[in-house]
Amino acid sequence: MNPAQYCMTSVAPTVAAVLGLPALAQATGAPIPDILADLRGAPRLALLAPDALGLFSFQHFAADMPFLRARCQERMVILRAVLPSITPVNFCTMITGCALAGHGVSSREMTPRCPTLFDLLAQAGRVGAGCGRPGYTGAQLLARLAQLDGTAALPDDAATEEVVLRLARTARPDFIIAQIGGTDDHFHRFGPRSESARPKVCEMDQRLERMCAALTGLGYAVIILADHGQQETGDPGHPGSHGSEADEDCLVPCTWLG
């Protein structure tokens, strides 16, 4: 299998096309044909982002992620993060379709200087939700910009899972985007290929399986992708890092379910 490769700037145009929204004028990417072929016309879409679960870590831990591995064996493209390959920059790219020079967001407290998917949804009389842990990009950027604030009750992935599924069942937003932050935390602490990170990777795979089962049962199409990857630094005090143009930092797997 030799998956096609696209830029992170293709995510927002793909979401817009799936949901039948107008194109984002500033977007520099184009919709991803394979995803559109399967998901176009879906009434609702959820984008689940396991933070920093890049291609190299995915390949290293593939045996520990049976759910995600199986999905990627069926449907997969590779995305390249925009630079710098850090969380707020790339999450903003996911909702605007342009890189840092276009959206201007280099930290989670900033506001994009161009329209987002949430603006398109509002113009169409539809609703989007941004979800994530308090203090993280999912809450401080995505939830702040969305019509529905999906800030989790606690700073952990279980609370993020809970708020995503609760909103999907009760408010039924047309679009949900969620940052699931535990993998990034563990990769920074232990290294993105460390044995100490393996339990968190297993937990993440089980969480994605539960969330996808619940969301598809509620009529959502689902896209799974990370915002960036991570690389081993060789520094025991800070074993995992990202932000560079290295493939380890930039390449991420992307899969989807109808």
C-alpha positions, 0 to 999 in steps of 0.5 A: 500500500502506497497512500497518497499524500496531501497537505494539512491545508486539504482538511478544511476544504474536504470537510466543507465539501463533505458537508456541502458548505461553500469553499473557504476563499483563503484555502490553499488546499483542495478536497481529498478525492478518496475521502469525498468519494466515501463521505460526500453528503454525510449529514454530520461529520466528526474530526477526531485528532489524537495529538502527535500520533504521527506516521512514525509512531503509528507504524512503531505501535501498530500492533498495539492499535488494532482498531486504527491499524484496521481502519488504515488498512482499509482507507488511508492517506498521509497528511503533511503538517504545515510549519511550524509543526506544532498544535495550534498552528495545525489545528487552525489550519484544519479549520481554515485551509491555510498555513500560518501565513494565512491564518496568523495563529501561532498560539492557542490564545490567538484568533484567526484573521480569516474565516473558519469552518465555524463561520461557514456553518453559521452562515448556513444556519448550521452548528459546529462544536470544538472540544478538548481539555481545559487549557489545551488547544481544543478548548482555548482555540477550537471551543472558543471559536465554535458555536458549541463550547466542548471544553471538557470538565477535567483535563484528561482524555476520558472527559474529552470523550464524554463531552464529544459524545454528550454533545453528539447525542444531545445537541447533534452539531453538524461538525465536531472537531476534538483534540485528544491530548494524551498521546502528545503528553506521553510522547513528550514525557517518555519519547514517541517510541518509548515502551512507557508510552505504549499503554497510552497508545493502547488506551487511545486506540480503544478510545477511538474505537468507542467514539467511532462506534458511538458517533457512526451510530448517531449518523456521523461520518468520522475522520481521524488524523493527528495534528503533527508527529513527534521525534526522539530527541536523545535528551533524557530530560525532554525525550520527545519534541516536534516543530521542525520540517522533519518527516517524523514531525510532519507526516500523519496518517489519516483514515475515515469511516462512513 
